[in-house]
């Protein structure tokens, strides 16, 4: 297949991609009607606006924080990556310089979809030399190539996500899918026409891909491996390879530095310190029993999460035994939409077996058509031929000269077919995801979408193998061709129509007026913090500061397993605790109380008896960034021997973090009492 196309065919693919994009946006509901093309979930827009102002933090007061965001170093941060806001950045800049208040979020996604659609059409649908209407229709309805295009652009779980769940959580997953597909398309393009310029560009793009979502890291590394291998096979000059690795590494360095700036560690993506609720913040901050799950049981649950979920649990995150293979070990689980089923499993396994099928059927001719033999390339005058010719059912494209300015040299050997390449790329890309999700503390409908690019490309591998293996039948037997095409289309349609969906996380397109009204909302400034909170005292709580004192009922002191509090300039953290009414005071182990500020676990300094129960005092955090300014402290009761429940056996009567001005040194009195008790014990 020759990647080069004429200008008329390019215009045709641009038109088809444009029509496809418009139909997609309106039929999925991403654009409700003309003018309603803004998202009602603003965090990514806030991030783009912050980048335009030269800042990473999306807000500088805790009153502006939203669920699942992070408060760190005096600013609010979102945890859905910088990739999508960076993609939107030029569009938003264009809107600002032309006097518009905002660029439509859904149209920015539409541009990305349009580019992917155009590239997919150009790579996989071949046009005849003469663009006659009937011949164009035949080319568009190719029994294998059309399903290839549909599998990539309308992969059912991704299409269903766009139809039902395009809140910020799922929007980033959809961007992640198409970013991974772009990496695969880059590999296909490079394999057909390798050049040093293309190598450098694709390596750089692969390197920055994890900015969209860190799970793209596996796809990016596998893509780089393929680029280096294909470059070596194409005999590009060796010095291009370390240059490509260096460009790829720039993305990792950028990701590391921005993570360190936004979350306090280059390896932290915000999910250990964001504000959400039980049980996820218990599992991600203090104790995740699933991290110790036996490998066999973990593998069974991952298999069930991917292919056996038919019942949905919505917000019942600790619901037991609702899908086959689910472990009894507690884990944050949220399935609100079915994704893959048994038929996916069959197709995925068949696709990954393509290299085996190729070996089994290598001796059998795949076609008796007029395909010309691959020309041998052994002299400098011969140029690099389009790779992977053996998988095509049309005559081989002519060789064309590779520009010497690119540093390339003639290809002397032909690599594996596109079917094999797709199967191997898919399989290798899935391995890091399997390793990560085997013991991850959370699993969800949207998280298993991380496998979608691997599965979609794997189905492409199977389709390309069918095209190569049954080239004669596809060309000469109309019934066979129609059966292949109709089966693929019907299967895709069935997967879309039979999806189960609980609509727990919704998003709707809004108008510019609605967006402007929301963005014009003014948030109250940060309050002046006291030195302690007590029962019934005045603390800055909702709606002033969301999640302040969450998990602590300040009417009666009941403390949940995890609670979050906003404090300022902590010198220590002192908890006045008592047993929950009706519980056995002797069974309460106060040493199991833990506290964290950011990523730092605070050390227990003392446990002192009090008339009500115990006073547990923690040392101040060691890192300066956690000592100064407004901080979030997480308090938890961690009993690894007991079932994970939302309720703890404790009441909290007071929490203090610094000595109040003008008052006696109450903290010193507690410390003195602790020392006296230790002396008495000795």
N, C-alpha and C positions, 0 to 999 in steps of 0.2 A: 504494500500500500504506500503510495506516495503521499507524503504529507502536504506537498505544495499543491495549491489549488489556484484556479484562475480567479480573476477579479469578479466575473459574473457569479461564480459559485460562492465566493466569499460573501457577496451581497445577498445571495439567497440564504445562506446560513445565518447571516445577521438578521434577516427578516424573519426566518423561522424561529430563531432564538428570541427575538422580540415578541412575537405573537405568543410563544410558549410562556414567556415570563408574565405577560399581562394576564393570560388565562389562569396561570398558577396563582397569582396574587389575589385575583378576584374570587376564584372558585374555592380557595382555601379559607377565604374570609380575612386574610391578612390585610387586605384593603376592602373595607366594607362598602364604600361608595366613593365617588369622586370627592376628594378633599379629606376623607377620613383615612389617613395613612400615617398617623402618628401612634406610637406605642403609649399605652397607659401605665407602663412600668418605667419610671424615669432613671434608675441608677446608671445605666449605660450612657444616657444623655448627660447626666451630671458629670460623669467621668470625661466625656468629650469636651464639655464646657470647661472643666478644670484644666484639661490639657491645652486648650486654647489660651488659657490664662497663665500657662507655664507651671501648673501645679499638678501633683499627683493626688492629693487629698481632695475629696469631693465636697467637704464641708469642714468648718473649723469650730463648730460648737456641737456638743452632744445632743442638743435639742433637735437637731436635723437628722439624727441617725435613724435608719430603717432596719427592719428585720434582716438578719443574715449579713449585716455590715459589721465592720471592725472599727473600734476606737483605739487609735495608736498614735502616740507622740503628738497629741494635740490636734488630731484631725480624724475625720471619718473616711474610711476606705471601703470600696466595694470588692467583692471576692470573685467576680465573674471574669477576670482577666482584662488585660489592656488591648487585646487583639481587635475586638469588635469596636471599641471606642477609637482606636487608631484608624481602622478602616473608615469610620464615619467622619474622621477629622477633616479631610479635604472637602467633603460635602458641606459640613457645618461651616467651615471657613468661607466657602463659596456663598452660602446663604447669608452670612454676616456681611460680607463685602458688597452684596447686592441689595442690602437693606431688608432682608427677610429675617424674621425672628428665629426660625429653626428650619432645618432640612428634614423632610419626612423620614422617619426611621425605617418604615417599611419599603420606601423607595430605595434607600441605601442598600437594604437587603436585596431588593429586586435587581439592582445593578450587579451585585455579586452573582446572583443566580443567572442573570443574562450572560455574563462572561463565561461561567462554567458551562452553560447550555451551548453557547457558540463553540467553545473549544471541544466539547464532547461531540457535537454534530460534525465538526470539521475533521476530527480524528477517526470517527468510526462509521460515518455514512459516506460512501463513495458516489460521486456523481458521474454521469456519462459525459463524453466530450461535448456533445450537443445538448444544450439545456432545453429539450423539448418537454412540454408539460407531461405527456404520458410517460416519458422516460424518467423524469424527475419523480413522479409518483411511484414508479417501480423501485427506484433507488431508496426513496423514503420508507417503503414498506418491505425492505429486505427482511426475510424471515428470521435472520439471526441478528443483524446489525441494529434493527429497530428495537428488539428486546434489550440489547446491550445499552442503548441510549436510555430506554425507559427505566431499566434497572438502576442506572446511575442517577438519573434526574428525578425519578418518581419512586425511589425505594420506599416501600409501604410504611415502615415505622417512622421514617422522616416525614413523609407526606401526611400521615396521621397526626404527628406532632404539630405540624403547621396548621392542620385543621382544627385541633382541639386545645393545644397547649402551646402558646407562644409567649408566655410570660418570660421574664428575664432568664430564669433557670433553663428553660427549654430553648429559648432563642439562641443562647450561646451553644447549646448542643447541635442545633441545626447548622450554625456557622461552622462548628467544628467538623461536622460531616462533610460539608462542601469544601472546606479547606483541605481535608484529607484526600478527597476525590481530586482536587487540583494537584496535589502532590503525585497521585497516581497518573493523572493525565500528563504531567511533566515528564514522568519516567517514560511513558509511551512515546511522547514527542521526541525526547532525547534519544531513545533507542532507534528511532527511524532516521534521525538526522542529528548525530552528535556534533557538538562544536564546543570550543572552550568558552565562548560567551554564554551559551545556554547553560553550560555546566556551572559557571559562576553564579548566574542568576538563580537557577533552581536550588543550588546549595544555600544561598542567602535566604531564599523564601522558606526552604525547609527549616532553616535555623530559627527563624522568627515565628514559625507556625505555633509552637507551644505557648506563645503569648495569648493566643485565642483561648486555649484550654490546655493544662499541662499534660493531659492524657494524649495529646497529639505528639508528645515526645517520642513515643515508640514508632509511630508512623514516620516521623521526621528522620529518626536514625536509620530506619530500614530504607527510606528513600535515599539518604546519603550513601549507604552501602551500595545500592543499585547504581547510583550515579558514578561512583568510583569504579565499580566493576565494568560498567558499560564504557566508561572512558578508557579503561585499560584495554578492553577488547577492541575499541575503535582506534587504539594507538595514538591517542592524544599525547602530547608531550608530558612527561611525568611531572614536571614542575607545576602543572595545572592542578594536580591532585591535592597537594598540601595547601594550595591557595583556596581550593574549594572547601577543605576542612576548616581553614581559618575563617572563611566567610560564614560557614555554618555555625562555628563557635561563637560568632558575634551575637547571634540570637540568644544563646544560652547565657552569655555574660550579661546581656541586657535584662534578661528575665531575672537572673540572680540579683543584680543591683537594684532593680525596681522592687523585687520582693523584700529585700533588706530594708529599703527605704519605707515601704508601705506597711510591713508586718513585723519587722524586727529581726528577720533571718532570711537569707537568700534561698533557703530550702522550705520556707513556709509560704503557703498560698492563701492563708487567712482562715482556713477551716478549723483551726484549733483555737481560735480566739474570737470568732465572730459571735454575734448575739442572736440566738435563736430560741431554743427551749429544750425541755426534757423529751426524749432521752439522748438526743444527739450530742448535746454539750457534755453530758456525763461520759459518753463513749469516746469523744474526741479530745477531752481535756484530762480526764482523771483515770478511767479504767475501761478498757474494751476487752471483755472476756473473749470476744470472737477472734482476737489476735492470737489466741492460744488454741484455736480450734484445730482438731486433728486434720491432717491433709486430706484424707479420704472423705471425711464429712464435709470439709470446706469445698472440695471439688464437686461433690454431689449437690450441694446447695447452689454453687455457681452454675452448674448445668441446669438445675431446676429454674433458677432465676432467668436464664436465657431462653429456655425452650418449653418450660412446663407451667408457666404462670397463666392460669385461666380465671382465678378468683382475685379480686382486688381488695386491698386493705385501706386505701385512702390515708387518713390520718391516724389510724390505729397502728402505730409504729411497732408495738410489741406483740401484735396478734400472732398467736402460734398456729403452726400447721395449716397454712392456707394455700400452699403449693407443694407439689411433689419435690422431695429432696431437701426441704427446709430443715435446718438444724434446730435443735432445742435451745442452743446457746443464744442468749439475747443479742440483738443487733438492730440498728435502726434500719427498718425496711419500709419502703413506701412505693407501692405499685398502684398506679392510678390509670394505667393504660396497658393493654397487652402489646407486646412487641414482636417477638419471634415465636414460632410454633414448630411442630414436628416436621412440617414440610420444609421449613428453613434448615433444620438440622440435616435432612436428607440432601438438600442441594449444596449446603456448605461442605459436607463430607465428600460429596461427589466432586465438587470443585477443587478441594484440596488434593484429591487423588488424580488430578489431571496429569502431573508428571508421570505417574504410574501408568495411566492410560496411554500416554504418548509412547512409553517404552514398550507396552504390550502390543500396540498397533503400529509400531514403527515400520515393520516389514510389510505391512499391507498398504497398497497404493490408496491414497485418499481421493484421487481424482483422475479422470481420463480426459480432462478438458484440454484446451490448447495452451495450458500454462507453459511458459518457456522455462528451461532450466536456469537455476541461479548462475549467473556468470561468475567465472572464477576471477578472483582479484588478486593479482600477485605482482603487479608492477606499479611504480609510482604514477604512471599515466592513468591507471584505473582509479576511480574514486570510490568513496564510501557509498555502498548501496543501502537502500532502505532496509532496516533490520526486520527480522521476523517474517520473511516472505512466505515461509512454509505454511503459516496459519491462514493465508489468504486464499480465496477461491477465484481470484481474477489473475490475469497475466501479471507477471512481475514488473514492477516499475523500472524504468531505465535508471542506470547509475548516473549520478551527477557529481561534478567535481566539488570537492570541499575546499573552501577558501583557505589558502595558505596563511592568511593573516590570522586565522583562528588558532593556528598552532597545531592543527590536526594532521594526521597522516593516514594513509589508506588503511581500511579495515581488511585484515587478512583472514579472518574467521568469522563465522556467523553465530551469534548467540542463540539462546533458547527462543522458542516461539513466544508470541504475546500471551497465549493461553497459559503456558508454563510460567512466564514472568508474572502474570497477574496472580496465579495460584500461590507462588512462592512469596510474593509481596504481601498478599493477604495473610498467609499463614504466619509469617515472621512478625507482621504487625500485630497480630492477635496475641502473641506470646506475652509481651509485657503487660497487656491488659489482664490476661488470665492471672499472672503472678500478682498483680496489684490487687485485683478484686477478690482473690482467694481469701484474704484475711482483712480486707478493709472493714472498718467499723460500720459502714453504711452501704446500702444497695438500694436501687430505685429504678423505676421505669426509665428515667432519663439517663441514669448512669450506664445501663446496659446499651444505650444508644452509642456509647463509645465504640462498641463492636460493629456498628452499622457500616462504616466504610470498608472494613475488612470483609464483612459478609457480602456487601454489594459487589465489590471487586472480585470476590471469589465466584460469584454467579456469572460475572463477565467471563472469567476464565473458563467456566463450564460451557458457556455459549460459544466462545471462540473455538473451543475444542470440537464442539459439535459441528461448527462450520468447516473446520479443517478435515474432520474425519468423514463427514457426509457431504462433501462438496458436490459430488456427482449427483446424488439424490436431490439435493437442494436446487440444483440447476435444471435438472431434467424432469423431476417428478413434482408436478404442481400440487398434488394432494399432500405429499410429504412436507413441502414448504409451508403450505397453509396450516397443516397440523402443528408444525413447530411454532409458527407465529401465533396462531390462535391459542395454543396451550400456554405460551409465555404471557400473553396479554390477559387471558382469563385468570391465570394464577395471580398476577399482580393486582388485578381488579378485585379478586376474591379476598386477598389480604387486606385491602383497603376497606371493603364493605363489611367485613366480619370483625372488625376491631372492637374490643370491649373498652369502654372509657367511662371514668367516674366523674370527670369534670371538677376535680378538687382544686385545680390551679388554672384559672382562666385569664385570658387577656383579650381585650377588644381594641380595635382601632378607634382613635378619637380624632377630632377635628383640630385645626390650628387654634380656634377660639378656646376649646376646652384645654388644650395644652398651655396656652398663654395664661389662662386663669389659674391653672395649677402652679406654673412656674413663678407667677407673681406672688404666690403665698409667702408671707414673711414669717420667719421662725423666731421665737423668743430667744434672747441671749442666754448664755450659760448663767445659772444662778450662782450666788455666793454659797459655797459649801460650808456646812458646820464641821465640827470635829468628830461628831458621832451621830448615829441614828439610834433611836429607841422606840419602844412601843408607843404609838399614838403621837409621837413628836412630828414636827414639820420637816419633811424631807422632800427634796425636789424629785417628784415622781411623774408618772404619765399625767397629762400629755407633755409636760415640760421636758422630761428626759425619758424616752422609752427605755424599758428594760431595767430602769433603776429600781432596786429592791424586788425584782422579779424572782419568784420562788420563795419569798418571805412574806407571810401574812402579818402585817404590822398591827393588826387589831388584837390578835391573841398570841403572836409570836411563832406560830407553826412554821416550820422550816422544811422545805422540800429537799430532796436529795441533792439538788444543785440550785444555788441562788446567785444572782449577779447584783452587784452594787457599784454605783459610781461614787468615787471618793476623790480627794485631792491631796497632793503632797504627803503621801503616807510615810509616817515615821515608824509605824508598827501596825499590826492588825490584831485587835483585841476583841474576842467574841465572848459574850456573856451567855452561856448556854444552860438549858435545863431539860430534863426528860419531858417527852411529850405526855400530856395528861392521859392517864390510864395505862402507860407503858411501865415495864419493869425497869426501875432506875439502875438496878445492879447489872443489867444486861447491856447498858449503853456504854460503849467504849469510846471515850472522848479522844483517844489517840488516833482514831480513824477519821477525825475531822481534818480536811485539807483545804488549803487556800492557794490560789494562783493569781498573779497579776501578769497579764500577757502570757508569754511563754515560760515565765519563771515560777517554779513552785517555791512557796515560802516555807522556811524551816520553822518548826514549832520551837518556841523559846521556853515556854512554861505552860503547865496545866495546874491551876490553883483551884482549890475547893471554894465554893461560895454557898451562902444559905440556900440558893435555888438549885445549884448544881455545880458547874465548873466554869472557870474563866480560862479560855485557851488563847494564848498570846503567840503571835507569829512575828518573826523578825522582819524588819524592813527589807524590801527587795534590794538585791545587790547592784543591779544595773541602774545607772543614773537616769536613764530614760523612763524607768518605772517609778522613780522617786519624786519626780517633779511634775506638777501640773495635774490635770484631771486623769484619773485612771479607772479601769474596771477591775474589780476584784471578784473572782469566782470562788464561792465557798461550797464545799461538798462533803457529804458523809459517805465514805467509801468503805463498804463492808463486802469484801470479795467472796465471803462465804455465804452470803444471803442473796436471795433472788433480787434482781434489779427492779425496784419499784419507785414510783414518783415521790412517795412519802418517806420522810426520814423519821427516826425515833426522837427527834430533838425539837425544842423550841429555842428561838434566839430572842433574848430580851434586849440586847443592846450590842452594837458594834461600834468600836472607836478606832481611829487610825492616827490621831495626833493629839498632843496635849492642848486643851483649850486655853486660849489666851486669858490671863487674869484669874485663873482658877488654881486651886491646889494641884499638886502633881499626883493625880489619881493613878496614873499609869505607874509612877514610881512606887506607890503604895502596893499595887498589885505585884510588882516585881519583888518588893521586900517581903510580901506574904509568901510568894513562891519560894524565895530563898529560905525563909523560916520553916516552911513545910519540908523542904529538902533536908534541912539540918535535923529536924525532928525525926525524919525517916532514918537518917543515918544513926 
